[in-house]
């Protein structure tokens, strides 16, 4: 899940969003986003799908399966 944390932070920064702004825009928990970016927790499948849709990327890209 290391690649997920890197990609999430990268995508968030590209959109110039804070973690709190991303949480509000997606309906996900701010605390969860902090944990994910710090590699402290693993997101569930639903959160991965929500984030992929928000950033308009595939879940495979977000997870680091594809470049």
N, CA, C, O and CB atoms as a CASP TS submission, in Angstrom:
PFRMAT TS
TARGET T0000
AUTHOR 0000-0000-0000
METHOD Language model
MODEL 1
PARENT N/A
ATOM      1  N   UNK     1       0.810  -1.208   0.000  1.00  0.00           N
ATOM      2  CA  UNK     1       0.000   0.000   0.000  1.00  0.00           C
ATOM      3  C   UNK     1       0.854   1.273   0.000  1.00  0.00           C
ATOM      4  O   UNK     1       0.332   2.388   0.031  1.00  0.00           O
ATOM      5  CB  UNK     1      -0.922  -0.002   1.203  1.00  0.00           C
ATOM      6  N   UNK     2       2.148   1.088  -0.035  1.00  0.00           N
ATOM      7  CA  UNK     2       3.032   2.260  -0.065  1.00  0.00           C
ATOM      8  C   UNK     2       2.769   3.112  -1.300  1.00  0.00           C
ATOM      9  O   UNK     2       2.735   4.340  -1.225  1.00  0.00           O
ATOM     10  CB  UNK     2       4.505   1.824  -0.034  1.00  0.00           C
ATOM     11  N   UNK     3       2.584   2.448  -2.433  1.00  0.00           N
ATOM     12  CA  UNK     3       2.335   3.177  -3.677  1.00  0.00           C
ATOM     13  C   UNK     3       1.017   3.939  -3.593  1.00  0.00           C
ATOM     14  O   UNK     3       0.910   5.053  -4.107  1.00  0.00           O
ATOM     15  CB  UNK     3       2.319   2.211  -4.879  1.00  0.00           C
ATOM     16  N   UNK     4       0.009   3.343  -2.946  1.00  0.00           N
ATOM     17  CA  UNK     4      -1.282   4.024  -2.782  1.00  0.00           C
ATOM     18  C   UNK     4      -1.089   5.338  -2.043  1.00  0.00           C
ATOM     19  O   UNK     4      -1.616   6.367  -2.467  1.00  0.00           O
ATOM     20  CB  UNK     4      -2.286   3.126  -2.023  1.00  0.00           C
ATOM     21  N   UNK     5      -0.348   5.321  -0.951  1.00  0.00           N
ATOM     22  CA  UNK     5      -0.119   6.532  -0.157  1.00  0.00           C
ATOM     23  C   UNK     5       0.556   7.609  -0.993  1.00  0.00           C
ATOM     24  O   UNK     5       0.179   8.779  -0.930  1.00  0.00           O
ATOM     25  CB  UNK     5       0.733   6.215   1.078  1.00  0.00           C
ATOM     26  N   UNK     6       1.553   7.214  -1.774  1.00  0.00           N
ATOM     27  CA  UNK     6       2.270   8.163  -2.626  1.00  0.00           C
ATOM     28  C   UNK     6       1.346   8.759  -3.686  1.00  0.00           C
ATOM     29  O   UNK     6       1.339   9.970  -3.909  1.00  0.00           O
ATOM     30  CB  UNK     6       3.468   7.479  -3.297  1.00  0.00           C
ATOM     31  N   UNK     7       0.572   7.898  -4.332  1.00  0.00           N
ATOM     32  CA  UNK     7      -0.314   8.369  -5.404  1.00  0.00           C
ATOM     33  C   UNK     7      -1.420   9.263  -4.856  1.00  0.00           C
ATOM     34  O   UNK     7      -1.764  10.274  -5.468  1.00  0.00           O
ATOM     35  CB  UNK     7      -0.927   7.179  -6.152  1.00  0.00           C
ATOM     36  N   UNK     8      -1.976   8.896  -3.709  1.00  0.00           N
ATOM     37  CA  UNK     8      -3.032   9.707  -3.115  1.00  0.00           C
ATOM     38  C   UNK     8      -2.519  11.110  -2.815  1.00  0.00           C
ATOM     39  O   UNK     8      -3.172  12.100  -3.146  1.00  0.00           O
ATOM     40  CB  UNK     8      -3.563   9.047  -1.833  1.00  0.00           C
ATOM     41  N   UNK     9      -1.367  11.192  -2.196  1.00  0.00           N
ATOM     42  CA  UNK     9      -0.796  12.498  -1.856  1.00  0.00           C
ATOM     43  C   UNK     9      -0.467  13.292  -3.118  1.00  0.00           C
ATOM     44  O   UNK     9      -0.714  14.496  -3.189  1.00  0.00           O
ATOM     45  CB  UNK     9       0.469  12.325  -0.993  1.00  0.00           C
ATOM     46  N   UNK    10       0.090  12.605  -4.110  1.00  0.00           N
ATOM     47  CA  UNK    10       0.444  13.252  -5.377  1.00  0.00           C
ATOM     48  C   UNK    10      -0.797  13.824  -6.074  1.00  0.00           C
ATOM     49  O   UNK    10      -0.792  14.973  -6.514  1.00  0.00           O
ATOM     50  CB  UNK    10       1.156  12.252  -6.307  1.00  0.00           C
ATOM     51  N   UNK    11      -1.839  13.029  -6.167  1.00  0.00           N
ATOM     52  CA  UNK    11      -3.068  13.465  -6.823  1.00  0.00           C
ATOM     53  C   UNK    11      -3.728  14.618  -6.062  1.00  0.00           C
ATOM     54  O   UNK    11      -4.230  15.567  -6.666  1.00  0.00           O
ATOM     55  CB  UNK    11      -4.044  12.293  -6.948  1.00  0.00           C
ATOM     56  N   UNK    12      -3.720  14.523  -4.744  1.00  0.00           N
ATOM     57  CA  UNK    12      -4.300  15.586  -3.921  1.00  0.00           C
ATOM     58  C   UNK    12      -3.535  16.894  -4.113  1.00  0.00           C
ATOM     59  O   UNK    12      -4.135  17.961  -4.244  1.00  0.00           O
ATOM     60  CB  UNK    12      -4.296  15.180  -2.433  1.00  0.00           C
ATOM     61  N   UNK    13      -2.211  16.802  -4.130  1.00  0.00           N
ATOM     62  CA  UNK    13      -1.397  18.002  -4.309  1.00  0.00           C
ATOM     63  C   UNK    13      -1.556  18.599  -5.707  1.00  0.00           C
ATOM     64  O   UNK    13      -1.522  19.820  -5.864  1.00  0.00           O
ATOM     65  CB  UNK    13       0.068  17.682  -4.050  1.00  0.00           C
ATOM     66  N   UNK    14      -1.730  17.750  -6.722  1.00  0.00           N
ATOM     67  CA  UNK    14      -1.948  18.252  -8.081  1.00  0.00           C
ATOM     68  C   UNK    14      -3.214  19.103  -8.154  1.00  0.00           C
ATOM     69  O   UNK    14      -3.274  20.080  -8.901  1.00  0.00           O
ATOM     70  CB  UNK    14      -2.040  17.084  -9.075  1.00  0.00           C
ATOM     71  N   UNK    15      -4.222  18.722  -7.375  1.00  0.00           N
ATOM     72  CA  UNK    15      -5.475  19.490  -7.355  1.00  0.00           C
ATOM     73  C   UNK    15      -5.424  20.615  -6.323  1.00  0.00           C
ATOM     74  O   UNK    15      -6.401  21.335  -6.122  1.00  0.00           O
ATOM     75  CB  UNK    15      -6.664  18.562  -7.057  1.00  0.00           C
ATOM     76  N   UNK    16      -4.278  20.751  -5.680  1.00  0.00           N
ATOM     77  CA  UNK    16      -4.070  21.788  -4.660  1.00  0.00           C
ATOM     78  C   UNK    16      -5.137  21.742  -3.575  1.00  0.00           C
ATOM     79  O   UNK    16      -5.720  22.763  -3.208  1.00  0.00           O
ATOM     80  CB  UNK    16      -4.057  23.167  -5.307  1.00  0.00           C
ATOM     81  N   UNK    17      -5.377  20.537  -3.072  1.00  0.00           N
ATOM     82  CA  UNK    17      -6.349  20.332  -2.010  1.00  0.00           C
ATOM     83  C   UNK    17      -5.641  19.960  -0.714  1.00  0.00           C
ATOM     84  O   UNK    17      -4.639  19.245  -0.727  1.00  0.00           O
ATOM     85  CB  UNK    17      -7.358  19.245  -2.403  1.00  0.00           C
ATOM     86  N   UNK    18      -6.162  20.443   0.386  1.00  0.00           N
ATOM     87  CA  UNK    18      -5.682  19.978   1.688  1.00  0.00           C
ATOM     88  C   UNK    18      -6.345  18.626   1.962  1.00  0.00           C
ATOM     89  O   UNK    18      -7.273  18.220   1.263  1.00  0.00           O
ATOM     90  CB  UNK    18      -6.002  21.026   2.836  1.00  0.00           C
ATOM     91  N   UNK    19      -5.858  17.953   2.975  1.00  0.00           N
ATOM     92  CA  UNK    19      -6.492  16.689   3.340  1.00  0.00           C
ATOM     93  C   UNK    19      -7.936  16.925   3.766  1.00  0.00           C
ATOM     94  O   UNK    19      -8.819  16.130   3.442  1.00  0.00           O
ATOM     95  CB  UNK    19      -5.708  15.993   4.467  1.00  0.00           C
ATOM     96  N   UNK    20      -8.177  18.002   4.484  1.00  0.00           N
ATOM     97  CA  UNK    20      -9.539  18.324   4.928  1.00  0.00           C
ATOM     98  C   UNK    20     -10.453  18.627   3.744  1.00  0.00           C
ATOM     99  O   UNK    20     -11.612  18.214   3.725  1.00  0.00           O
ATOM    100  CB  UNK    20      -9.518  19.519   5.890  1.00  0.00           C
ATOM    101  N   UNK    21      -9.926  19.348   2.760  1.00  0.00           N
ATOM    102  CA  UNK    21     -10.733  19.663   1.573  1.00  0.00           C
ATOM    103  C   UNK    21     -11.071  18.395   0.790  1.00  0.00           C
ATOM    104  O   UNK    21     -12.188  18.246   0.293  1.00  0.00           O
ATOM    105  CB  UNK    21      -9.987  20.662   0.663  1.00  0.00           C
ATOM    106  N   UNK    22     -10.106  17.483   0.683  1.00  0.00           N
ATOM    107  CA  UNK    22     -10.367  16.216  -0.001  1.00  0.00           C
ATOM    108  C   UNK    22     -11.433  15.424   0.746  1.00  0.00           C
ATOM    109  O   UNK    22     -12.329  14.844   0.133  1.00  0.00           O
ATOM    110  CB  UNK    22      -9.072  15.384  -0.127  1.00  0.00           C
ATOM    111  N   UNK    23     -11.335  15.405   2.045  1.00  0.00           N
ATOM    112  CA  UNK    23     -12.327  14.685   2.850  1.00  0.00           C
ATOM    113  C   UNK    23     -13.729  15.251   2.606  1.00  0.00           C
ATOM    114  O   UNK    23     -14.683  14.499   2.408  1.00  0.00           O
ATOM    115  CB  UNK    23     -11.969  14.768   4.355  1.00  0.00           C
ATOM    116  N   UNK    24     -13.841  16.551   2.623  1.00  0.00           N
ATOM    117  CA  UNK    24     -15.145  17.191   2.415  1.00  0.00           C
ATOM    118  C   UNK    24     -15.685  16.915   1.012  1.00  0.00           C
ATOM    119  O   UNK    24     -16.877  16.658   0.841  1.00  0.00           O
ATOM    120  CB  UNK    24     -15.038  18.703   2.644  1.00  0.00           C
ATOM    121  N   UNK    25     -14.808  16.969   0.014  1.00  0.00           N
ATOM    122  CA  UNK    25     -15.227  16.771  -1.377  1.00  0.00           C
ATOM    123  C   UNK    25     -15.660  15.336  -1.664  1.00  0.00           C
ATOM    124  O   UNK    25     -16.509  15.106  -2.525  1.00  0.00           O
ATOM    125  CB  UNK    25     -14.102  17.152  -2.313  1.00  0.00           C
ATOM    126  N   UNK    26     -15.087  14.379  -0.954  1.00  0.00           N
ATOM    127  CA  UNK    26     -15.378  12.970  -1.218  1.00  0.00           C
ATOM    128  C   UNK    26     -16.316  12.333  -0.206  1.00  0.00           C
ATOM    129  O   UNK    26     -16.847  11.249  -0.446  1.00  0.00           O
ATOM    130  CB  UNK    26     -14.108  12.200  -1.252  1.00  0.00           C
ATOM    131  N   UNK    27     -16.524  13.003   0.931  1.00  0.00           N
ATOM    132  CA  UNK    27     -17.356  12.413   1.973  1.00  0.00           C
ATOM    133  C   UNK    27     -16.605  11.392   2.812  1.00  0.00           C
ATOM    134  O   UNK    27     -17.202  10.674   3.615  1.00  0.00           O
ATOM    135  CB  UNK    27     -18.566  11.767   1.359  1.00  0.00           C
ATOM    136  N   UNK    28     -15.298  11.331   2.622  1.00  0.00           N
ATOM    137  CA  UNK    28     -14.471  10.412   3.406  1.00  0.00           C
ATOM    138  C   UNK    28     -13.963  11.129   4.649  1.00  0.00           C
ATOM    139  O   UNK    28     -13.994  12.358   4.724  1.00  0.00           O
ATOM    140  CB  UNK    28     -13.283   9.867   2.561  1.00  0.00           C
ATOM    141  N   UNK    29     -13.506  10.371   5.600  1.00  0.00           N
ATOM    142  CA  UNK    29     -13.013  10.926   6.854  1.00  0.00           C
ATOM    143  C   UNK    29     -11.647  11.590   6.685  1.00  0.00           C
ATOM    144  O   UNK    29     -10.743  11.032   6.063  1.00  0.00           O
ATOM    145  CB  UNK    29     -12.932   9.835   7.908  1.00  0.00           C
ATOM    146  N   UNK    30     -11.514  12.783   7.245  1.00  0.00           N
ATOM    147  CA  UNK    30     -10.225  13.477   7.218  1.00  0.00           C
ATOM    148  C   UNK    30      -9.166  12.633   7.922  1.00  0.00           C
ATOM    149  O   UNK    30      -8.036  12.518   7.448  1.00  0.00           O
ATOM    150  CB  UNK    30     -10.338  14.874   7.885  1.00  0.00           C
ATOM    151  N   UNK    31      -9.537  12.052   9.041  1.00  0.00           N
ATOM    152  CA  UNK    31      -8.607  11.217   9.793  1.00  0.00           C
ATOM    153  C   UNK    31      -8.141  10.031   8.953  1.00  0.00           C
ATOM    154  O   UNK    31      -6.961   9.681   8.976  1.00  0.00           O
ATOM    155  CB  UNK    31      -9.260  10.724  11.091  1.00  0.00           C
ATOM    156  N   UNK    32      -9.046   9.422   8.223  1.00  0.00           N
ATOM    157  CA  UNK    32      -8.683   8.287   7.377  1.00  0.00           C
ATOM    158  C   UNK    32      -7.682   8.704   6.316  1.00  0.00           C
ATOM    159  O   UNK    32      -6.717   7.983   6.061  1.00  0.00           O
ATOM    160  CB  UNK    32      -9.926   7.686   6.718  1.00  0.00           C
ATOM    161  N   UNK    33      -7.891   9.844   5.700  1.00  0.00           N
ATOM    162  CA  UNK    33      -6.971  10.331   4.668  1.00  0.00           C
ATOM    163  C   UNK    33      -5.586  10.550   5.262  1.00  0.00           C
ATOM    164  O   UNK    33      -4.586  10.210   4.629  1.00  0.00           O
ATOM    165  CB  UNK    33      -7.498  11.641   4.037  1.00  0.00           C
ATOM    166  N   UNK    34      -5.510  11.106   6.453  1.00  0.00           N
ATOM    167  CA  UNK    34      -4.222  11.296   7.126  1.00  0.00           C
ATOM    168  C   UNK    34      -3.546   9.942   7.345  1.00  0.00           C
ATOM    169  O   UNK    34      -2.364   9.785   7.042  1.00  0.00           O
ATOM    170  CB  UNK    34      -4.411  12.037   8.480  1.00  0.00           C
ATOM    171  N   UNK    35      -4.279   8.976   7.863  1.00  0.00           N
ATOM    172  CA  UNK    35      -3.720   7.639   8.096  1.00  0.00           C
ATOM    173  C   UNK    35      -3.236   6.999   6.797  1.00  0.00           C
ATOM    174  O   UNK    35      -2.157   6.408   6.764  1.00  0.00           O
ATOM    175  CB  UNK    35      -4.764   6.737   8.762  1.00  0.00           C
ATOM    176  N   UNK    36      -4.026   7.113   5.726  1.00  0.00           N
ATOM    177  CA  UNK    36      -3.647   6.508   4.457  1.00  0.00           C
ATOM    178  C   UNK    36      -2.375   7.134   3.905  1.00  0.00           C
ATOM    179  O   UNK    36      -1.472   6.423   3.466  1.00  0.00           O
ATOM    180  CB  UNK    36      -4.777   6.645   3.449  1.00  0.00           C
ATOM    181  N   UNK    37      -2.302   8.450   3.926  1.00  0.00           N
ATOM    182  CA  UNK    37      -1.119   9.115   3.388  1.00  0.00           C
ATOM    183  C   UNK    37       0.129   8.844   4.223  1.00  0.00           C
ATOM    184  O   UNK    37       1.247   8.886   3.709  1.00  0.00           O
ATOM    185  CB  UNK    37      -1.359  10.605   3.301  1.00  0.00           C
ATOM    186  N   UNK    38      -0.063   8.568   5.502  1.00  0.00           N
ATOM    187  CA  UNK    38       1.069   8.263   6.380  1.00  0.00           C
ATOM    188  C   UNK    38       1.348   6.764   6.481  1.00  0.00           C
ATOM    189  O   UNK    38       2.156   6.326   7.300  1.00  0.00           O
ATOM    190  CB  UNK    38       0.812   8.825   7.763  1.00  0.00           C
ATOM    191  N   UNK    39       0.669   5.985   5.637  1.00  0.00           N
ATOM    192  CA  UNK    39       0.860   4.533   5.551  1.00  0.00           C
ATOM    193  C   UNK    39       0.569   3.824   6.876  1.00  0.00           C
ATOM    194  O   UNK    39       1.188   2.809   7.195  1.00  0.00           O
ATOM    195  CB  UNK    39       2.281   4.225   5.111  1.00  0.00           C
ATOM    196  N   UNK    40      -0.375   4.367   7.637  1.00  0.00           N
ATOM    197  CA  UNK    40      -0.716   3.789   8.927  1.00  0.00           C
ATOM    198  C   UNK    40      -1.929   2.869   8.868  1.00  0.00           C
ATOM    199  O   UNK    40      -2.117   2.013   9.732  1.00  0.00           O
ATOM    200  CB  UNK    40      -0.967   4.881   9.919  1.00  0.00           C
ATOM    201  N   UNK    41      -2.745   3.056   7.838  1.00  0.00           N
ATOM    202  CA  UNK    41      -3.933   2.215   7.646  1.00  0.00           C
ATOM    203  C   UNK    41      -4.140   1.970   6.167  1.00  0.00           C
ATOM    204  O   UNK    41      -3.591   2.670   5.317  1.00  0.00           O
ATOM    205  CB  UNK    41      -5.194   2.870   8.267  1.00  0.00           C
ATOM    206  N   UNK    42      -4.943   0.960   5.880  1.00  0.00           N
ATOM    207  CA  UNK    42      -5.242   0.576   4.500  1.00  0.00           C
ATOM    208  C   UNK    42      -6.704   0.925   4.219  1.00  0.00           C
ATOM    209  O   UNK    42      -7.579   0.592   5.018  1.00  0.00           O
ATOM    210  CB  UNK    42      -4.965  -0.957   4.255  1.00  0.00           C
ATOM    211  N   UNK    43      -6.982   1.593   3.093  1.00  0.00           N
ATOM    212  CA  UNK    43      -8.371   1.940   2.775  1.00  0.00           C
ATOM    213  C   UNK    43      -9.181   0.714   2.358  1.00  0.00           C
ATOM    214  O   UNK    43      -8.632  -0.268   1.858  1.00  0.00           O
ATOM    215  CB  UNK    43      -8.411   2.988   1.662  1.00  0.00           C
ATOM    216  N   UNK    44     -10.484   0.787   2.571  1.00  0.00           N
ATOM    217  CA  UNK    44     -11.330  -0.305   2.095  1.00  0.00           C
ATOM    218  C   UNK    44     -11.640  -0.094   0.607  1.00  0.00           C
ATOM    219  O   UNK    44     -11.340   0.958   0.044  1.00  0.00           O
ATOM    220  CB  UNK    44     -12.649  -0.391   2.930  1.00  0.00           C
ATOM    221  N   UNK    45     -12.227  -1.083   0.001  1.00  0.00           N
ATOM    222  CA  UNK    45     -12.500  -1.043  -1.438  1.00  0.00           C
ATOM    223  C   UNK    45     -13.397   0.134  -1.810  1.00  0.00           C
ATOM    224  O   UNK    45     -13.177   0.775  -2.837  1.00  0.00           O
ATOM    225  CB  UNK    45     -13.148  -2.348  -1.889  1.00  0.00           C
ATOM    226  N   UNK    46     -14.394   0.421  -0.996  1.00  0.00           N
ATOM    227  CA  UNK    46     -15.305   1.526  -1.293  1.00  0.00           C
ATOM    228  C   UNK    46     -14.562   2.859  -1.327  1.00  0.00           C
ATOM    229  O   UNK    46     -14.813   3.680  -2.209  1.00  0.00           O
ATOM    230  CB  UNK    46     -16.434   1.579  -0.258  1.00  0.00           C
ATOM    231  N   UNK    47     -13.664   3.083  -0.392  1.00  0.00           N
ATOM    232  CA  UNK    47     -12.894   4.330  -0.359  1.00  0.00           C
ATOM    233  C   UNK    47     -11.995   4.444  -1.587  1.00  0.00           C
ATOM    234  O   UNK    47     -11.842   5.529  -2.147  1.00  0.00           O
ATOM    235  CB  UNK    47     -12.047   4.408   0.927  1.00  0.00           C
ATOM    236  N   UNK    48     -11.408   3.339  -2.003  1.00  0.00           N
ATOM    237  CA  UNK    48     -10.549   3.344  -3.189  1.00  0.00           C
ATOM    238  C   UNK    48     -11.353   3.721  -4.428  1.00  0.00           C
ATOM    239  O   UNK    48     -10.886   4.495  -5.264  1.00  0.00           O
ATOM    240  CB  UNK    48      -9.882   1.967  -3.383  1.00  0.00           C
ATOM    241  N   UNK    49     -12.545   3.182  -4.545  1.00  0.00           N
ATOM    242  CA  UNK    49     -13.416   3.487  -5.680  1.00  0.00           C
ATOM    243  C   UNK    49     -13.818   4.963  -5.669  1.00  0.00           C
ATOM    244  O   UNK    49     -13.804   5.615  -6.713  1.00  0.00           O
ATOM    245  CB  UNK    49     -14.671   2.591  -5.654  1.00  0.00           C
ATOM    246  N   UNK    50     -14.173   5.486  -4.508  1.00  0.00           N
ATOM    247  CA  UNK    50     -14.555   6.896  -4.388  1.00  0.00           C
ATOM    248  C   UNK    50     -13.400   7.802  -4.794  1.00  0.00           C
ATOM    249  O   UNK    50     -13.593   8.761  -5.542  1.00  0.00           O
ATOM    250  CB  UNK    50     -14.998   7.216  -2.949  1.00  0.00           C
ATOM    251  N   UNK    51     -12.204   7.502  -4.305  1.00  0.00           N
ATOM    252  CA  UNK    51     -11.036   8.330  -4.623  1.00  0.00           C
ATOM    253  C   UNK    51     -10.673   8.254  -6.100  1.00  0.00           C
ATOM    254  O   UNK    51     -10.349   9.270  -6.715  1.00  0.00           O
ATOM    255  CB  UNK    51      -9.842   7.904  -3.777  1.00  0.00           C
ATOM    256  N   UNK    52     -10.726   7.053  -6.671  1.00  0.00           N
ATOM    257  CA  UNK    52     -10.408   6.886  -8.092  1.00  0.00           C
ATOM    258  C   UNK    52     -11.386   7.696  -8.948  1.00  0.00           C
ATOM    259  O   UNK    52     -10.976   8.354  -9.904  1.00  0.00           O
ATOM    260  CB  UNK    52     -10.452   5.386  -8.491  1.00  0.00           C
ATOM    261  N   UNK    53     -12.653   7.649  -8.613  1.00  0.00           N
ATOM    262  CA  UNK    53     -13.661   8.412  -9.359  1.00  0.00           C
ATOM    263  C   UNK    53     -13.427   9.911  -9.194  1.00  0.00           C
ATOM    264  O   UNK    53     -13.520  10.663 -10.164  1.00  0.00           O
ATOM    265  CB  UNK    53     -15.084   8.039  -8.888  1.00  0.00           C
ATOM    266  N   UNK    54     -13.131  10.342  -7.995  1.00  0.00           N
ATOM    267  CA  UNK    54     -12.909  11.764  -7.742  1.00  0.00           C
ATOM    268  C   UNK    54     -11.722  12.291  -8.559  1.00  0.00           C
ATOM    269  O   UNK    54     -11.794  13.369  -9.149  1.00  0.00           O
ATOM    270  CB  UNK    54     -12.670  12.007  -6.243  1.00  0.00           C
ATOM    271  N   UNK    55     -10.643  11.525  -8.584  1.00  0.00           N
ATOM    272  CA  UNK    55      -9.442  11.961  -9.291  1.00  0.00           C
ATOM    273  C   UNK    55      -9.444  11.565 -10.771  1.00  0.00           C
ATOM    274  O   UNK    55      -8.513  11.891 -11.508  1.00  0.00           O
ATOM    275  CB  UNK    55      -8.220  11.385  -8.616  1.00  0.00           C
ATOM    276  N   UNK    56     -10.495  10.862 -11.198  1.00  0.00           N
ATOM    277  CA  UNK    56     -10.626  10.417 -12.587  1.00  0.00           C
ATOM    278  C   UNK    56      -9.437   9.557 -13.022  1.00  0.00           C
ATOM    279  O   UNK    56      -8.864   9.752 -14.094  1.00  0.00           O
ATOM    280  CB  UNK    56     -10.760  11.626 -13.516  1.00  0.00           C
ATOM    281  N   UNK    57      -9.088   8.611 -12.167  1.00  0.00           N
ATOM    282  CA  UNK    57      -8.044   7.624 -12.467  1.00  0.00           C
ATOM    283  C   UNK    57      -8.621   6.240 -12.195  1.00  0.00           C
ATOM    284  O   UNK    57      -9.677   6.111 -11.577  1.00  0.00           O
ATOM    285  CB  UNK    57      -6.742   7.877 -11.610  1.00  0.00           C
ATOM    286  N   UNK    58      -7.930   5.217 -12.653  1.00  0.00           N
ATOM    287  CA  UNK    58      -8.390   3.858 -12.373  1.00  0.00           C
ATOM    288  C   UNK    58      -7.989   3.455 -10.957  1.00  0.00           C
ATOM    289  O   UNK    58      -7.059   4.012 -10.373  1.00  0.00           O
ATOM    290  CB  UNK    58      -7.813   2.858 -13.404  1.00  0.00           C
ATOM    291  N   UNK    59      -8.705   2.488 -10.429  1.00  0.00           N
ATOM    292  CA  UNK    59      -8.328   1.962  -9.112  1.00  0.00           C
ATOM    293  C   UNK    59      -6.954   1.310  -9.194  1.00  0.00           C
ATOM    294  O   UNK    59      -6.176   1.380  -8.243  1.00  0.00           O
ATOM    295  CB  UNK    59      -9.383   0.944  -8.597  1.00  0.00           C
ATOM    296  N   UNK    60      -6.650   0.678 -10.318  1.00  0.00           N
ATOM    297  CA  UNK    60      -5.328   0.070 -10.496  1.00  0.00           C
ATOM    298  C   UNK    60      -4.221   1.121 -10.438  1.00  0.00           C
ATOM    299  O   UNK    60      -3.166   0.881  -9.853  1.00  0.00           O
ATOM    300  CB  UNK    60      -5.264  -0.685 -11.831  1.00  0.00           C
ATOM    301  N   UNK    61      -4.457   2.270 -11.035  1.00  0.00           N
ATOM    302  CA  UNK    61      -3.455   3.350 -10.963  1.00  0.00           C
ATOM    303  C   UNK    61      -3.288   3.796  -9.524  1.00  0.00           C
ATOM    304  O   UNK    61      -2.165   3.925  -9.038  1.00  0.00           O
ATOM    305  CB  UNK    61      -3.863   4.554 -11.855  1.00  0.00           C
ATOM    306  N   UNK    62      -4.389   4.032  -8.846  1.00  0.00           N
ATOM    307  CA  UNK    62      -4.343   4.502  -7.467  1.00  0.00           C
ATOM    308  C   UNK    62      -3.618   3.509  -6.560  1.00  0.00           C
ATOM    309  O   UNK    62      -2.915   3.903  -5.630  1.00  0.00           O
ATOM    310  CB  UNK    62      -5.755   4.748  -6.948  1.00  0.00           C
ATOM    311  N   UNK    63      -3.796   2.231  -6.839  1.00  0.00           N
ATOM    312  CA  UNK    63      -3.145   1.195  -6.030  1.00  0.00           C
ATOM    313  C   UNK    63      -1.712   0.905  -6.456  1.00  0.00           C
ATOM    314  O   UNK    63      -1.000   0.167  -5.775  1.00  0.00           O
ATOM    315  CB  UNK    63      -3.943  -0.073  -6.096  1.00  0.00           C
ATOM    316  N   UNK    64      -1.285   1.480  -7.574  1.00  0.00           N
ATOM    317  CA  UNK    64       0.078   1.263  -8.018  1.00  0.00           C
ATOM    318  C   UNK    64       0.264   0.011  -8.865  1.00  0.00           C
ATOM    319  O   UNK    64       1.391  -0.427  -9.098  1.00  0.00           O
ATOM    320  CB  UNK    64       0.969   1.192  -6.842  1.00  0.00           C
ATOM    321  N   UNK    65      -0.847  -0.562  -9.324  1.00  0.00           N
ATOM    322  CA  UNK    65      -0.782  -1.763 -10.155  1.00  0.00           C
ATOM    323  C   UNK    65      -0.366  -1.404 -11.579  1.00  0.00           C
ATOM    324  O   UNK    65       0.324  -2.176 -12.244  1.00  0.00           O
ATOM    325  CB  UNK    65      -2.139  -2.491 -10.162  1.00  0.00           C
ATOM    326  N   UNK    66      -0.792  -0.221 -12.045  1.00  0.00           N
ATOM    327  CA  UNK    66      -0.414   0.249 -13.377  1.00  0.00           C
ATOM    328  C   UNK    66       0.278   1.596 -13.263  1.00  0.00           C
ATOM    329  O   UNK    66       0.077   2.338 -12.302  1.00  0.00           O
ATOM    330  CB  UNK    66      -1.651   0.350 -14.302  1.00  0.00           C
ATOM    331  N   UNK    67       1.087   1.892 -14.248  1.00  0.00           N
ATOM    332  CA  UNK    67       1.860   3.146 -14.222  1.00  0.00           C
ATOM    333  C   UNK    67       1.024   4.324 -14.631  1.00  0.00           C
ATOM    334  O   UNK    67       1.518   5.451 -14.663  1.00  0.00           O
ATOM    335  CB  UNK    67       3.069   3.050 -15.129  1.00  0.00           C
TER
END
